[in-house]
Amino acid sequence: MKKIVILGAGGQGAPGASVASRLKLADEIVLADANEDLCRKVAAKVGDPALRTATVNASDVSALAELFRGASAVINLINPLFNPQVMQACLAANAHYVDTSIGSTMDLDLMASDNSISRMAHGKELHLNKEFKEKGLTCLIGCGSSPGLTNIVGRYLCDKLDTLEAVKFTFGRRSLVEDNPDAPWTPTWLPIRSLWGYTVKPYTYKNGAFEENERFSGYEEHVFHQPVGGVPLTLHHHPEQFSFPYFSKKPISYCDFKFHIDPRVRTFIANGLTDPTRRVRVGDVEVCPRDVLLQMTRQPVGGFFTETEESASKPLTGLCGAGAEVTGTKDGHYFRYNATFDPTFYSNAEERVALFRTFGSSTVYVCLPAIVGAVMCAEGKADKGVIGSECLNPVHFLKQMGDFGLPLRLYETRTSVSAVS
């Protein structure tokens, strides 16, 4: 590629710039953010003459389009609230679009506005789908870790079956250290989106309709591959249970997503600290408790600048597992396929050090799948229009990851059910 733009220099944009540089992804790599100083710090650490920085306002479609002009693809790693503007700019600049988090709403009622999730829930055409198709461009949404790799793995399993019954997605983290009650809440994603994801009531897909569930319902002790093992999970709001039934070419009867429980966020919710509409009076000032909480929460960007080979070699503090379970039939027989993987791409300190040596950062679990998706778009290996990551050929996607030096280990099992008479 001649030019690629990475929008956002934060927790995933900074590692993304490093990955793109190490892979020599394009003759020109543009890292753009509203924070000029942050961009310069990232560029200084990456140290690649092919990487240049730009300052841009993500709400200014004209300025974005000018920046994107000549780019093969734009990888959007900023707050998803700006997704519509970035998509419009990509259309104007004739560039493929990739993001990692579906949705442009922060409503606690997911169906309150005409957003991507509500359109999927009602089976409507997604915004700008027709426009991207007419221009021969791909708008790839939700191509990170989860959503993203989870959908790819789900599609990989679904392709093994003739008919589908249920598709269930899971993502869990198990701590390896004793919980410190004095430790602050430190989300690895945008704090406001992390908080919102727990606060929104989760939906499940059942027989063509979506059902709302209570927060932290559907508890199970889910067993991932070793050394992750068992992790308590509950139903959680995420794009997978919306996008997979929407984009799947085979009918599905049931789909859900379960996530690990964050006890601190559960306490925040119980104490009314996560409602964006709530106001309380403190002395002579009226404040929103959620705004105060978010103001005091650490942003996840700093790790890129402080990580070294020595810090990457320290013992892990937690292990993550993610995956999909698919049930259905093949040649008239009923099967259950399950596949899990390490969403961080490492399960020990040695593997984390190897990631750091290869990409200049070990925190590449979101940006690297997005980069793989961008390459597939640029090479014409993706359908045109607005598509989800489950629309990509999973074998091609996983092969491209391997070609980039990061083959994904899948821990796959198959169970068959038969009647003996």
Backbone hydrogen bonds in HBPLUS format (Angstrom, degrees):
<---DONOR---> <-ACCEPTOR-->    atom                        ^
c    i                          cat <-CA-CA->   ^        H-A-AA   ^      H-
h    n   atom  resd res      DA  || num        DHA   H-A  angle D-A-AA Bond
n    s   type  num  typ     dist DA aas  dist angle  dist       angle   num
A0027-ASP N   A0001-MET O   3.00 MM  26  6.62 145.1  2.13 143.4 151.9     1
A0028-GLU N   A0002-LYS O   2.80 MM  26  6.01 132.3  2.03 135.5 150.7     2
A0072-SER N   A0003-LYS O   2.88 MM  69  5.96 165.6  1.90 156.8 154.5     3
A0004-ILE N   A0028-GLU O   3.02 MM  24  6.52 148.8  2.12 159.7 169.6     4
A0030-VAL N   A0004-ILE O   2.93 MM  26  6.27 169.1  1.94 161.4 164.9     5
A0005-VAL N   A0073-ALA O   3.14 MM  68  6.56 166.0  2.16 155.5 159.9     6
A0075-ILE N   A0005-VAL O   2.83 MM  70  6.21 168.1  1.84 166.7 169.6     7
A0006-ILE N   A0030-VAL O   2.74 MM  24  6.04 171.0  1.75 175.2 177.2     8
A0032-ALA N   A0006-ILE O   2.97 MM  26  6.31 166.2  1.99 160.8 164.5     9
A0007-LEU N   A0075-ILE O   2.86 MM  68  6.04 171.0  1.87 160.6 163.7    10
A0077-LEU N   A0007-LEU O   2.84 MM  70  5.60 154.2  1.91 150.4 159.1    11
A0008-GLY N   A0032-ALA O   2.64 MM  24  5.75 164.8  1.66 172.1 177.5    12
A0014-ALA N   A0010-GLY O   3.07 MM   4  5.55 168.2  2.09 137.9 141.1    13
A0016-GLY N   A0012-GLN O   2.83 MM   4  5.84 147.8  1.94 140.1 150.7    14
A0017-ALA N   A0013-GLY O   2.93 MM   4  6.17 146.1  2.05 145.2 152.3    15
A0018-SER N   A0014-ALA O   3.25 MM   4  6.59 153.5  2.32 146.6 153.7    16
A0019-VAL N   A0015-PRO O   2.84 MM   4  6.16 158.0  1.89 154.8 160.9    17
A0020-ALA N   A0016-GLY O   2.91 MM   4  6.07 171.1  1.92 151.6 154.1    18
A0021-SER N   A0017-ALA O   3.03 MM   4  6.11 149.3  2.12 138.4 146.8    19
A0022-ARG N   A0018-SER O   2.92 MM   4  6.17 166.1  1.94 152.5 155.8    20
A0023-LEU N   A0019-VAL O   2.93 MM   4  6.10 153.4  2.00 154.5 161.9    21
A0025-LEU N   A0020-ALA O   3.01 MM   5  5.18 175.0  2.01 157.8 159.4    22
A0024-LYS N   A0021-SER O   3.02 MM   3  5.01 151.8  2.10 101.7 110.6    23
A0029-ILE N   A0050-ALA O   2.90 MM  21  5.90 176.2  1.91 147.7 148.1    24
A0052-ARG N   A0029-ILE O   2.87 MM  23  6.29 159.7  1.92 163.9 170.7    25
A0031-LEU N   A0052-ARG O   2.93 MM  21  6.31 162.7  1.96 159.7 165.2    26
A0054-ALA N   A0031-LEU O   2.99 MM  23  6.25 140.6  2.14 148.7 147.2    27
A0033-ASP N   A0054-ALA O   3.14 MM  21  6.67 150.5  2.23 154.9 159.9    28
A0056-VAL N   A0033-ASP O   3.09 MM  23  5.69 151.9  2.17 115.2 123.7    29
A0039-CYS N   A0035-ASN O   3.22 MM   4  6.55 161.6  2.25 152.9 157.2    30
A0040-ARG N   A0036-GLU O   3.12 MM   4  6.39 160.9  2.15 150.4 155.1    31
A0041-LYS N   A0037-ASP O   3.03 MM   4  6.28 153.3  2.10 147.5 154.5    32
A0042-VAL N   A0038-LEU O   3.04 MM   4  6.34 158.2  2.09 152.3 157.7    33
A0043-ALA N   A0039-CYS O   2.94 MM   4  6.20 169.1  1.95 156.0 158.9    34
A0044-ALA N   A0040-ARG O   2.89 MM   4  6.04 153.0  1.96 145.1 152.5    35
A0045-LYS N   A0041-LYS O   3.10 MM   4  6.36 151.4  2.19 143.2 149.9    36
A0046-VAL N   A0042-VAL O   2.90 MM   4  6.17 162.1  1.93 157.4 163.0    37
A0047-GLY N   A0043-ALA O   2.83 MM   4  5.87 165.4  1.85 149.8 154.4    38
A0051-LEU N   A0048-ASP O   2.95 MM   3  5.45 159.1  1.99 116.3 123.1    39
A0060-ASP N   A0057-ASN O   2.98 MM   3  5.53 166.6  2.00 121.6 125.8    40
A0064-LEU N   A0060-ASP O   2.99 MM   4  6.25 159.3  2.04 154.3 160.8    41
A0065-ALA N   A0061-VAL O   2.87 MM   4  6.05 162.8  1.90 152.3 156.9    42
A0066-GLU N   A0062-SER O   3.05 MM   4  6.28 156.2  2.11 147.2 153.1    43
A0067-LEU N   A0063-ALA O   3.09 MM   4  6.30 155.2  2.16 144.1 150.6    44
A0068-PHE N   A0064-LEU O   2.86 MM   4  6.12 149.9  1.95 152.1 161.2    45
A0069-ARG N   A0065-ALA O   3.07 MM   4  6.10 125.6  2.38 141.2 153.2    46
A0071-ALA N   A0068-PHE O   2.90 MM   3  5.49 156.0  1.96 148.7 148.6    47
A0096-HIS N   A0072-SER O   3.15 MM  24  6.23 163.2  2.18 136.9 134.4    48
A0074-VAL N   A0096-HIS O   2.84 MM  22  6.18 145.8  1.95 146.8 156.0    49
A0098-VAL N   A0074-VAL O   2.92 MM  24  6.18 139.4  2.09 167.8 173.3    50
A0076-ASN N   A0098-VAL O   2.72 MM  22  5.99 172.2  1.72 173.5 171.9    51
A0082-PHE N   A0079-ASN O   3.00 MM   3  6.08 175.8  2.00 135.8 136.9    52
A0083-ASN N   A0080-PRO O   2.99 MM   3  5.05 167.0  2.01 110.3 113.8    53
A0086-VAL N   A0082-PHE O   3.14 MM   4  6.38 164.0  2.16 161.2 166.2    54
A0087-MET N   A0083-ASN O   2.90 MM   4  6.07 161.4  1.93 160.3 165.4    55
A0088-GLN N   A0084-PRO O   3.03 MM   4  6.23 161.3  2.07 146.0 150.7    56
A0089-ALA N   A0085-GLN O   3.01 MM   4  6.26 154.5  2.08 144.7 151.6    57
A0090-CYS N   A0086-VAL O   2.97 MM   4  6.24 150.4  2.06 146.5 154.3    58
A0091-LEU N   A0087-MET O   3.05 MM   4  6.39 155.5  2.11 151.9 158.0    59
A0092-ALA N   A0088-GLN O   3.06 MM   4  6.37 159.0  2.11 147.0 152.6    60
A0093-ALA N   A0089-ALA O   2.94 MM   4  6.13 140.4  2.10 142.6 153.6    61
A0094-ASN N   A0090-CYS O   2.85 MM   4  5.78 107.7  2.39 139.5 155.6    62
A0095-ALA N   A0090-CYS O   2.96 MM   5  4.94 167.5  1.98 139.6 143.8    63
A0094-ASN N   A0091-LEU O   3.27 MM   3  5.09 158.1  2.32  98.6 105.2    64
A0097-TYR N   A0138-THR O   2.97 MM  41  6.34 167.8  1.99 159.1 163.1    65
A0140-LEU N   A0097-TYR O   2.76 MM  43  5.93 157.3  1.81 158.5 150.5    66
A0099-ASP N   A0140-LEU O   2.96 MM  41  6.51 147.2  2.07 159.7 168.2    67
A0143-CYS N   A0099-ASP O   2.82 MM  44  6.04 174.3  1.82 142.0 143.6    68
A0112-ALA N   A0109-ASP O   2.99 MM   3  5.33 163.3  2.02 120.8 122.0    69
A0119-ARG N   A0115-ASN O   2.99 MM   4  6.19 153.8  2.06 151.8 159.6    70
A0120-MET N   A0116-SER O   2.94 MM   4  6.20 155.3  2.00 148.6 155.1    71
A0121-ALA N   A0117-ILE O   2.91 MM   4  6.16 158.6  1.96 150.3 156.6    72
A0122-HIS N   A0118-SER O   3.06 MM   4  6.25 138.8  2.24 138.8 148.5    73
A0124-LYS N   A0119-ARG O   2.83 MM   5  4.92 155.4  1.89 148.9 148.8    74
A0123-GLY N   A0120-MET O   3.13 MM   3  5.00 162.3  2.16 101.7 106.9    75
A0129-ASN N   A0126-LEU O   3.19 MM   3  5.66 159.1  2.24 135.4 134.4    76
A0132-PHE N   A0128-LEU O   3.00 MM   4  6.17 163.0  2.03 153.3 156.6    77
A0133-LYS N   A0129-ASN O   3.06 MM   4  6.25 159.3  2.10 149.0 155.0    78
A0134-GLU N   A0130-LYS O   2.93 MM   4  6.14 162.0  1.96 151.1 155.9    79
A0135-LYS N   A0131-GLU O   3.23 MM   4  6.41 142.1  2.38 139.7 148.4    80
A0137-LEU N   A0132-PHE O   2.87 MM   5  5.03 167.7  1.89 157.8 154.3    81
A0136-GLY N   A0133-LYS O   2.95 MM   3  5.01 157.0  2.00 105.6 113.0    82
A0385-GLY N   A0137-LEU O   2.85 MM 248  6.20 168.1  1.87 158.7 155.3    83
A0139-CYS N   A0385-GLY O   2.86 MM 246  5.72 166.7  1.88 145.3 141.1    84
A0387-ILE N   A0139-CYS O   2.92 MM 248  6.16 156.3  1.98 144.9 151.5    85
A0141-ILE N   A0387-ILE O   2.90 MM 246  6.22 168.8  1.92 169.3 171.0    86
A0144-GLY N   A0147-PRO O   2.91 MM   3  5.76 148.8  2.01 129.0 136.0    87
A0149-LEU N   A0144-GLY O   3.14 MM   5  6.46 138.1  2.32 125.0 132.5    88
A0149-LEU N   A0145-SER O   2.92 MM   4  4.94 115.0  2.35 106.3 122.7    89
A0150-THR N   A0145-SER O   3.23 MM   5  6.67 152.7  2.30 161.6 169.3    90
A0151-ASN N   A0148-GLY O   3.01 MM   3  5.24 115.2  2.45 101.7 116.6    91
A0152-ILE N   A0148-GLY O   2.91 MM   4  6.25 156.5  1.97 153.1 160.8    92
A0153-VAL N   A0149-LEU O   2.87 MM   4  6.08 164.0  1.90 154.7 157.6    93
A0154-GLY N   A0150-THR O   2.89 MM   4  6.13 154.8  1.96 144.6 152.5    94
A0155-ARG N   A0151-ASN O   2.85 MM   4  6.08 160.0  1.89 151.7 156.3    95
A0156-TYR N   A0152-ILE O   2.90 MM   4  6.13 154.3  1.96 145.9 153.8    96
A0157-LEU N   A0153-VAL O   3.02 MM   4  6.31 152.5  2.10 148.5 154.3    97
A0158-CYS N   A0154-GLY O   2.92 MM   4  6.16 159.6  1.96 149.1 155.5    98
A0159-ASP N   A0155-ARG O   2.96 MM   4  6.13 148.3  2.06 151.0 157.7    99
A0160-LYS N   A0157-LEU O   3.03 MM   3  5.50 158.3  2.07 112.5 119.5   100
A0161-LEU N   A0158-CYS O   3.02 MM   3  5.52 164.3  2.05 116.8 122.0   101
A0162-ASP N   A0329-THR O   2.72 MM 167  5.75 147.0  1.83 148.7 160.2   102
A0163-THR N   A0329-THR O   3.23 MM 166  5.24 160.4  2.27 137.6 142.3   103
A0329-THR N   A0163-THR O   3.00 MM 166  5.24 142.6  2.14 125.6 136.9   104
A0165-GLU N   A0327-THR O   2.70 MM 162  5.40 159.3  1.75 153.5 145.9   105
A0253-SER N   A0165-GLU O   2.86 MM  88  5.16 144.1  1.99 133.7 145.6   106
A0254-TYR N   A0165-GLU O   3.09 MM  89  6.51 136.3  2.29 150.0 156.6   107
A0327-THR N   A0166-ALA O   3.01 MM 161  5.34 158.1  2.06 150.2 154.6   108
A0167-VAL N   A0254-TYR O   2.94 MM  87  6.33 152.4  2.02 145.0 152.4   109
A0256-ASP N   A0167-VAL O   3.32 MM  89  6.98 143.4  2.47 145.2 154.3   110
A0168-LYS N   A0325-GLU O   2.85 MM 157  5.12 164.6  1.87 151.3 156.7   111
A0325-GLU N   A0168-LYS O   2.80 MM 157  5.12 149.6  1.89 146.0 155.8   112
A0169-PHE N   A0256-ASP O   2.99 MM  87  6.21 169.9  2.00 146.1 149.4   113
A0258-LYS N   A0169-PHE O   2.94 MM  89  6.33 153.1  2.01 143.5 150.9   114
A0170-THR N   A0323-GLY O   3.07 MM 153  5.42 160.6  2.11 141.7 142.2   115
A0323-GLY N   A0170-THR O   2.99 MM 153  5.42 145.9  2.11 150.1 146.3   116
A0171-PHE N   A0258-LYS O   3.01 MM  87  6.43 136.6  2.21 149.7 162.8   117
A0172-GLY N   A0321-GLY O   2.80 MM 149  5.37 167.5  1.82 163.7 166.7   118
A0321-GLY N   A0172-GLY O   2.87 MM 149  5.37 158.5  1.92 155.7 161.1   119
A0174-ARG N   A0319-LEU O   2.78 MM 145  5.31 164.5  1.81 160.6 165.6   120
A0319-LEU N   A0174-ARG O   2.89 MM 145  5.31 157.7  1.94 147.9 154.5   121
A0176-LEU N   A0317-THR O   2.76 MM 141  4.98 175.0  1.76 129.2 127.4   122
A0183-ALA N   A0180-ASN O   2.94 MM   3  5.36 164.4  1.97 117.9 123.1   123
A0193-ARG N   A0190-LEU O   3.01 MM   3  5.39 123.9  2.34 109.2 123.2   124
A0194-SER N   A0190-LEU O   2.91 MM   4  6.13 161.4  1.95 161.7 168.0   125
A0195-LEU N   A0191-PRO O   2.92 MM   4  6.04 165.9  1.94 152.6 155.8   126
A0196-TRP N   A0192-ILE O   3.09 MM   4  6.10 153.3  2.16 131.9 139.7   127
A0197-GLY N   A0193-ARG O   2.90 MM   4  6.02 154.4  1.97 147.3 153.2   128
A0199-THR N   A0195-LEU O   3.10 MM   4  6.27 145.6  2.22 142.7 153.0   129
A0199-THR N   A0196-TRP O   3.06 MM   3  4.92 117.4  2.47  91.9 108.2   130
A0200-VAL N   A0196-TRP O   2.94 MM   4  6.04 159.4  1.99 162.4 162.9   131
A0213-ASN N   A0202-PRO O   2.74 MM  11  5.44 153.5  1.80 170.2 179.2   132
A0204-THR N   A0211-GLU O   2.93 MM   7  5.35 149.2  2.03 144.0 153.6   133
A0211-GLU N   A0204-THR O   2.82 MM   7  5.35 163.9  1.85 158.6 163.3   134
A0205-TYR N   A0255-CYS O   2.91 MM  50  4.98 177.4  1.91 156.5 157.2   135
A0255-CYS N   A0205-TYR O   3.02 MM  50  4.98 143.0  2.16 134.7 137.4   136
A0206-LYS N   A0209-ALA O   2.79 MM   3  5.43 168.8  1.80 168.1 170.9   137
A0209-ALA N   A0206-LYS O   3.08 MM   3  5.43 156.9  2.13 113.7 121.0   138
A0207-ASN N   A0253-SER O   2.73 MM  46  4.67 166.2  1.75 143.1 145.7   139
A0235-LEU N   A0217-SER O   2.81 MM  18  5.69 165.3  1.83 164.7 168.9   140
A0220-GLU N   A0233-LEU O   2.99 MM  13  5.46 144.6  2.12 152.2 156.9   141
A0233-LEU N   A0220-GLU O   2.84 MM  13  5.46 165.8  1.86 165.5 170.4   142
A0222-HIS N   A0231-VAL O   2.98 MM   9  5.34 138.6  2.15 148.9 139.9   143
A0231-VAL N   A0222-HIS O   2.78 MM   9  5.34 152.9  1.85 147.9 156.2   144
A0224-PHE N   A0229-GLY O   2.92 MM   5  4.91 173.4  1.92 126.4 125.0   145
A0228-VAL N   A0225-HIS O   2.89 MM   3  5.79 121.3  2.24 129.3 138.2   146
A0229-GLY N   A0225-HIS O   3.07 MM   4  5.74 160.7  2.11 127.7 133.5   147
A0234-THR N   A0259-PHE O   2.99 MM  25  5.63 155.3  2.05 148.0 151.4   148
A0259-PHE N   A0234-THR O   2.87 MM  25  5.63 153.4  1.95 160.0 158.0   149
A0236-HIS N   A0257-PHE O   3.12 MM  21  6.04 151.3  2.21 155.1 151.6   150
A0242-PHE N   A0239-PRO O   2.90 MM   3  5.38 151.4  1.98 118.3 127.7   151
A0243-SER N   A0239-PRO O   2.85 MM   4  5.95 170.1  1.86 164.9 168.0   152
A0244-PHE N   A0240-GLU O   2.99 MM   4  5.68 166.3  2.01 147.6 152.0   153
A0246-TYR N   A0242-PHE O   3.37 MM   4  6.38 150.4  2.47 139.0 147.4   154
A0247-PHE N   A0243-SER O   2.87 MM   4  5.99 162.5  1.90 160.2 162.3   155
A0248-SER N   A0244-PHE O   2.92 MM   4  5.65 142.7  2.06 148.7 157.3   156
A0266-ARG N   A0262-ASP O   2.98 MM   4  6.25 156.9  2.03 155.4 163.0   157
A0267-THR N   A0263-PRO O   3.06 MM   4  6.24 147.4  2.17 138.9 146.5   158
A0268-PHE N   A0264-ARG O   2.92 MM   4  6.30 153.8  1.99 145.9 153.7   159
A0269-ILE N   A0265-VAL O   2.89 MM   4  6.16 161.8  1.92 155.9 158.9   160
A0270-ALA N   A0266-ARG O   3.01 MM   4  6.20 162.7  2.04 143.8 148.8   161
A0271-ASN N   A0267-THR O   2.97 MM   4  6.13 143.2  2.11 147.7 156.9   162
A0273-LEU N   A0268-PHE O   2.86 MM   5  5.08 169.3  1.87 155.7 152.0   163
A0272-GLY N   A0269-ILE O   3.02 MM   3  5.13 163.1  2.05 109.7 113.3   164
A0278-ARG N   A0275-ASP O   3.24 MM   3  5.55 160.7  2.28 110.5 116.2   165
A0280-VAL N   A0287-VAL O   2.81 MM   7  5.51 161.6  1.84 160.3 165.5   166
A0287-VAL N   A0280-VAL O   2.80 MM   7  5.51 164.1  1.83 165.0 163.6   167
A0282-VAL N   A0285-VAL O   2.70 MM   3  5.29 167.9  1.71 171.3 170.0   168
A0285-VAL N   A0282-VAL O   3.09 MM   3  5.29 164.9  2.12 123.7 125.0   169
A0291-ASP N   A0288-CYS O   2.93 MM   3  5.37 121.9  2.27 111.2 125.4   170
A0292-VAL N   A0288-CYS O   3.25 MM   4  6.66 153.2  2.33 153.4 161.2   171
A0293-LEU N   A0289-PRO O   2.97 MM   4  6.24 163.2  1.99 152.7 157.1   172
A0294-LEU N   A0290-ARG O   2.93 MM   4  6.16 163.7  1.96 153.9 157.8   173
A0295-GLN N   A0291-ASP O   2.96 MM   4  6.04 148.9  2.06 140.4 149.2   174
A0296-MET N   A0292-VAL O   3.17 MM   4  6.38 137.9  2.35 143.4 153.3   175
A0296-MET N   A0293-LEU O   3.20 MM   3  5.32 132.9  2.43  97.0 109.1   176
A0297-THR N   A0294-LEU O   3.22 MM   3  5.06 157.3  2.27  98.5 105.4   177
A0305-PHE N   A0302-GLY O   3.11 MM   3  5.73 133.4  2.33 117.0 127.1   178
A0307-GLU N   A0303-GLY O   2.98 MM   4  5.82 137.3  2.17 150.2 157.5   179
A0312-ALA N   A0308-THR O   2.89 MM   4  6.10 156.2  1.95 150.4 157.5   180
A0313-SER N   A0309-GLU O   3.14 MM   4  6.22 128.8  2.41 134.5 145.9   181
A0313-SER N   A0310-GLU O   3.21 MM   3  5.22 137.6  2.40  95.1 106.7   182
A0314-LYS N   A0311-SER O   3.26 MM   3  5.49 164.7  2.28 107.0 111.6   183
A0322-ALA N   A0341-PHE O   3.10 MM  19  5.57 149.1  2.20 153.1 159.9   184
A0341-PHE N   A0322-ALA O   2.81 MM  19  5.57 145.6  1.92 154.8 163.3   185
A0324-ALA N   A0339-ALA O   3.01 MM  15  5.70 151.6  2.09 156.4 163.5   186
A0339-ALA N   A0324-ALA O   3.04 MM  15  5.70 162.6  2.07 163.9 169.6   187
A0326-VAL N   A0337-TYR O   2.83 MM  11  5.24 159.9  1.87 152.3 159.2   188
A0337-TYR N   A0326-VAL O   2.83 MM  11  5.24 164.3  1.85 164.3 165.0   189
A0328-GLY N   A0335-PHE O   3.09 MM   7  5.65 154.6  2.16 156.6 162.3   190
A0335-PHE N   A0328-GLY O   2.77 MM   7  5.65 167.8  1.78 165.6 169.0   191
A0330-LYS N   A0333-HIS O   2.76 MM   3  5.26 149.4  1.86 147.3 156.9   192
A0333-HIS N   A0330-LYS O   2.97 MM   3  5.26 166.8  1.99 116.0 119.1   193
A0417-VAL N   A0334-TYR O   3.07 MM  83  5.55 160.7  2.11 153.8 153.7   194
A0336-ARG N   A0415-THR O   2.76 MM  79  5.04 150.5  1.84 150.9 158.8   195
A0415-THR N   A0336-ARG O   2.85 MM  79  5.04 158.6  1.89 145.2 152.5   196
A0338-ASN N   A0413-THR O   2.99 MM  75  5.29 161.4  2.03 150.0 151.5   197
A0413-THR N   A0338-ASN O   2.80 MM  75  5.29 155.7  1.86 154.5 161.8   198
A0340-THR N   A0411-TYR O   3.12 MM  71  5.22 153.6  2.19 126.4 132.1   199
A0411-TYR N   A0340-THR O   2.87 MM  71  5.22 172.3  1.87 157.9 160.2   200
A0345-PHE N   A0342-ASP O   2.93 MM   3  5.08 150.6  2.02 108.5 118.1   201
A0352-ARG N   A0348-ASN O   3.17 MM   4  6.49 149.4  2.27 145.4 154.6   202
A0353-VAL N   A0349-ALA O   2.92 MM   4  6.18 155.4  1.98 151.2 157.0   203
A0354-ALA N   A0350-GLU O   3.05 MM   4  6.32 153.5  2.12 142.9 150.1   204
A0355-LEU N   A0351-GLU O   3.06 MM   4  6.33 150.7  2.15 142.5 149.4   205
A0356-PHE N   A0352-ARG O   3.03 MM   4  6.34 160.0  2.07 148.6 153.7   206
A0357-ARG N   A0353-VAL O   2.89 MM   4  6.19 158.7  1.94 153.7 159.2   207
A0358-THR N   A0354-ALA O   3.02 MM   4  6.18 150.3  2.11 143.4 151.3   208
A0359-PHE N   A0355-LEU O   2.88 MM   4  5.99 171.0  1.88 161.7 163.3   209
A0360-GLY N   A0356-PHE O   2.74 MM   4  4.74 140.3  1.89 133.6 138.9   210
A0368-LEU N   A0364-VAL O   2.99 MM   4  5.46 160.9  2.03 140.4 146.0   211
A0370-ALA N   A0366-VAL O   3.43 MM   4  6.63 155.8  2.50 142.9 149.7   212
A0371-ILE N   A0367-CYS O   2.92 MM   4  6.18 147.6  2.02 148.1 157.3   213
A0372-VAL N   A0368-LEU O   2.94 MM   4  6.27 157.6  1.99 154.4 160.4   214
A0373-GLY N   A0369-PRO O   2.92 MM   4  6.18 159.5  1.96 147.5 152.9   215
A0374-ALA N   A0370-ALA O   2.90 MM   4  6.16 150.4  1.98 143.3 151.7   216
A0375-VAL N   A0371-ILE O   2.98 MM   4  6.25 155.9  2.04 150.5 156.0   217
A0376-MET N   A0372-VAL O   3.05 MM   4  6.36 157.8  2.10 150.3 156.2   218
A0377-CYS N   A0373-GLY O   2.96 MM   4  6.24 153.1  2.04 147.4 154.9   219
A0378-ALA N   A0374-ALA O   2.93 MM   4  6.15 167.3  1.94 152.3 155.4   220
A0379-GLU N   A0375-VAL O   2.93 MM   4  6.06 144.4  2.06 145.4 154.9   221
A0381-LYS N   A0376-MET O   2.76 MM   5  4.88 155.1  1.82 163.4 158.8   222
A0380-GLY N   A0377-CYS O   3.08 MM   3  5.25 162.8  2.11 109.8 113.7   223
A0391-CYS N   A0388-GLY O   2.95 MM   3  5.54 162.7  1.98 117.4 123.0   224
A0392-LEU N   A0389-SER O   3.16 MM   3  5.56 160.5  2.20 110.4 116.1   225
A0397-PHE N   A0393-ASN O   2.98 MM   4  6.20 159.3  2.02 154.2 160.8   226
A0398-LEU N   A0394-PRO O   2.94 MM   4  6.06 171.1  1.95 149.6 151.6   227
A0399-LYS N   A0395-VAL O   2.93 MM   4  6.03 151.4  2.02 144.2 152.7   228
A0400-GLN N   A0396-HIS O   2.95 MM   4  6.13 153.6  2.02 145.0 151.8   229
A0401-MET N   A0397-PHE O   3.05 MM   4  6.43 150.7  2.14 147.2 155.4   230
A0402-GLY N   A0398-LEU O   3.06 MM   4  6.34 155.5  2.12 141.9 148.1   231
A0403-ASP N   A0399-LYS O   2.85 MM   4  6.18 151.0  1.93 148.5 157.1   232
A0404-PHE N   A0400-GLN O   3.04 MM   4  6.28 134.3  2.25 139.5 151.0   233
A0404-PHE N   A0401-MET O   3.09 MM   3  5.10 131.0  2.34  94.9 108.3   234
A0406-LEU N   A0401-MET O   3.00 MM   5  5.41 156.9  2.05 143.7 142.4   235
A0405-GLY N   A0402-GLY O   2.91 MM   3  5.09 157.0  1.96 108.1 113.5   236
